[in-house]
């Protein structure tokens, strides 16, 4: 899910993996970025965090839909 969000954001910014690796050259090795984006490996938290920061992405909790109370079919008499 995070990988797909990162790839989507890269597409929006017209970035390829090579350009992204240049942006993060002092933080993440190029091969690590390629391996993560291709799905060959999962990334450590530090790697995902750096990718998300570079792409201006943030994690937000998903709000659960509230369940409405079930209505009783037995009305007042």
C-alpha positions, 0 to 999 in steps of 0.5 A: 500500500505504501509502495503504491502511494510512493509510486503514484506520487512519483508519477504525479511529480514526474520523477523516475527512480533515478531522479529520486535516488539523486534527491536522496543520494546521501540517505538511501543507496540507489539500489535500495530504492530500485529494489523497494519500488520493484517489490523485490524487497521491503524497506526499513522504516528509515527508508520509507520515511525518507522516501515519503519525506522527499515526496511530501507524503504523510501517513494519516489514520483511516477513519472507520465508518461509524456503525449505526445502531440497528433499528428495531422492527418492533415499534411501540404499541 
